[in-house]
Amino acid sequence: MYQVKDIMTDRTVVVGPETMIDEAIDLLLDHRISGLPVVDDEGLLLGVITEIDVIDLVYEADIEGSLVSDYMTRDARSLDVEASLDDAATIFSTNTIRRIPIVRDGRLVGIVSRRDLIRFVREVRKQATAR
């Protein structure tokens, strides 16, 4: 059985809770990603800041000096590094999230996106038809 560790990206762009919101927005845009894990100095996952969180800033009058911790989603879904791809597929198919932080003992070790899972499905199907 395949696990999330088999397809996760282990070089993940992250921010800390004290990161300025403007810097997080720049990272989202510059890296063309939909969300950033928020971690503490020891790599413990604290939450995520997503495009949706940023879109909600449209309603804020003044965000100058605002921190990621002011807007991040604290109860972010995550999976253990040993979780199955079925677990990831279930989360993606029943939620609107685009990325799942992958943790080991609460520390971020990677991330799996919907696109990672789709890419994996394509490769498995190519291998199956090549036989």
C-alpha positions as CSV (number, residue, x, y, z in Angstrom):
1,M,0.0,0.0,0.0
2,Y,1.3,3.4,-0.9
3,Q,1.8,6.0,1.8
4,V,1.9,9.8,1.7
5,K,5.6,9.7,2.2
6,D,5.9,8.1,-1.2
7,I,4.6,11.2,-3.0
8,M,5.1,14.1,-0.6
9,T,7.2,17.1,-1.3
10,D,9.8,17.4,1.4
11,R,11.2,20.8,0.5
12,T,8.2,22.8,1.7
13,V,8.0,26.6,1.8
14,V,7.0,27.5,5.4
15,V,6.4,30.6,7.5
16,G,6.4,31.3,11.2
17,P,3.5,32.8,13.1
18,E,5.4,36.1,13.5
19,T,5.9,36.4,9.7
20,M,4.3,39.6,8.3
21,I,1.2,38.8,6.3
22,D,2.6,40.7,3.3
23,E,5.6,38.4,3.2
24,A,3.3,35.3,3.3
25,I,1.3,36.8,0.4
26,D,4.5,37.3,-1.6
27,L,5.6,33.7,-0.9
28,L,2.2,32.3,-2.1
29,L,2.4,34.3,-5.3
30,D,6.1,33.8,-6.0
31,H,6.0,30.1,-5.5
32,R,2.6,29.7,-7.1
33,I,1.2,27.7,-4.2
34,S,-2.2,27.7,-2.5
35,G,-1.1,27.5,1.1
36,L,1.9,27.7,3.5
37,P,2.4,25.6,6.6
38,V,3.0,27.7,9.7
39,V,5.6,26.2,12.0
40,D,7.4,27.2,15.2
41,D,11.2,27.3,15.6
42,E,11.3,23.6,16.2
43,G,9.3,22.7,13.1
44,L,6.0,21.9,15.0
45,L,3.0,22.5,12.8
46,L,0.9,25.3,14.2
47,G,-1.5,25.8,11.3
48,V,-1.6,27.0,7.7
49,I,-2.1,30.3,5.9
50,T,-4.1,29.7,2.6
51,E,-5.3,31.7,-0.3
52,I,-8.8,31.7,1.3
53,D,-7.4,33.2,4.5
54,V,-5.8,35.9,2.4
55,I,-8.9,36.5,0.3
56,D,-10.7,37.1,3.6
57,L,-8.4,40.1,4.1
58,V,-10.4,42.0,1.5
59,Y,-12.8,42.8,4.3
60,E,-10.1,44.2,6.6
61,A,-9.7,47.9,6.6
62,D,-6.0,48.0,7.6
63,I,-3.7,45.0,7.6
64,E,-0.4,46.9,7.8
65,G,1.8,45.3,10.5
66,S,-0.5,42.2,10.6
67,L,1.1,38.8,11.3
68,V,0.4,35.4,9.9
69,S,-0.8,34.3,13.3
70,D,-3.6,36.9,13.0
71,Y,-5.1,35.1,10.0
72,M,-3.9,31.5,9.8
73,T,-6.1,28.5,10.1
74,R,-5.1,26.9,13.4
75,D,-6.9,23.6,13.2
76,A,-5.4,22.6,9.9
77,R,-5.8,19.0,8.7
78,S,-2.6,17.1,8.6
79,L,-1.5,13.5,8.1
80,D,1.2,11.4,9.7
81,V,4.0,10.5,7.3
82,E,3.0,6.8,7.5
83,A,-0.6,7.5,6.5
84,S,-2.0,5.8,3.3
85,L,-2.7,7.6,0.1
86,D,-6.3,6.5,0.6
87,D,-6.4,8.7,3.7
88,A,-5.1,11.7,1.6
89,A,-7.6,11.0,-1.2
90,T,-10.5,10.9,1.3
91,I,-9.5,14.2,2.8
92,F,-9.2,15.8,-0.7
93,S,-12.5,14.4,-1.9
94,T,-14.5,15.5,1.2
95,N,-12.9,18.9,1.8
96,T,-12.0,22.0,-0.3
97,I,-8.4,22.0,0.8
98,R,-5.6,21.8,-1.7
99,R,-2.6,20.7,0.4
100,I,-2.2,18.5,3.4
101,P,0.8,19.1,5.7
102,I,2.6,15.8,6.5
103,V,4.0,15.4,10.0
104,R,6.1,13.1,12.1
105,D,5.6,13.5,15.9
106,G,3.9,16.8,15.2
107,R,6.8,18.2,13.2
108,L,6.4,19.2,9.5
109,V,8.2,16.8,7.2
110,G,6.5,17.6,3.9
111,I,3.3,18.4,2.1
112,V,1.0,16.6,-0.3
113,S,-1.1,18.5,-2.8
114,R,-4.0,17.4,-4.9
115,R,-1.8,17.7,-7.9
116,D,0.8,15.4,-6.3
117,L,-1.9,12.7,-5.9
118,I,-3.2,13.2,-9.4
119,R,0.3,13.0,-10.8
120,F,0.7,9.7,-8.9
121,V,-2.6,8.3,-10.3
122,R,-1.4,9.2,-13.8
123,E,1.9,7.4,-13.3
124,V,0.3,4.3,-11.9
125,R,-2.2,4.2,-14.8
126,K,0.6,4.6,-17.3
127,Q,2.5,1.7,-15.7
128,A,-0.6,-0.5,-15.7
129,T,-1.3,0.1,-19.4
130,A,2.3,-0.4,-20.4
131,R,2.2,-4.1,-19.2
